[in-house]
Amino acid sequence: MEIIMKHTLFIILASIGLTGCGTVAQVWETGTEVVSNTVSTVVTGTSDLVTAIGTDVVNTGAFVVDTGAGVIDGVSDRVVEETDKLNGDKPEGK
């Protein structure tokens, strides 16, 4: 009877130990998965933000260049008109 009790006690303690190790492993796995998902989300969000800012900067720069070119073109046309008046030339199309 004593031998049966020893084996039973050993089986119970071994079962508790193995179950505890399995639980610790699952907790560790869950923790690493949470951390890796968090890092992935932060990196992806940061990448999207940097891309959006870069696109806005490029679009703003293109707008400024287009506006500046339009202003310079308008000023150039006006200068040509005024110099034609000073030279006594007739305006084109009139």
RAHU-V396498 format. One record per backbone hydrogen bond with DSSP energy under -1.0 kcal/mol. CO is the residue of the C=O (numbers start at 1). NH is the residue of the N-H. Records with the same first field share a line. If there is no record, write none. Layout:
CO: NH ; NH
This chain:
1: 5
2: 6
3: 7
4: 8
5: 9
6: 10
7: 11
8: 12
9: 13
10: 14
11: 15
12: 16
13: 17
14: 18
15: 19
16: 20
17: 21
18: 22
19: 23
20: 24
21: 25
22: 26
23: 27
24: 28
25: 29
26: 30
27: 31
28: 32
29: 33
30: 34
31: 35
32: 36
33: 37
34: 38
35: 39
36: 40
37: 41
38: 42
39: 43
40: 44
41: 45
42: 46
43: 47
44: 48
45: 49
46: 50
47: 51
48: 52
49: 53
50: 54
51: 55
52: 56
53: 57
54: 58
55: 59
56: 60
57: 61
58: 62
59: 63
60: 64
61: 65
62: 66
63: 67
64: 68
65: 69
66: 70
67: 71
68: 72
69: 73
70: 74
71: 75
72: 76
73: 77
74: 78
75: 79
76: 80
77: 81
78: 82
79: 83
80: 84
81: 85
82: 86
83: 87
84: 89
91: 94
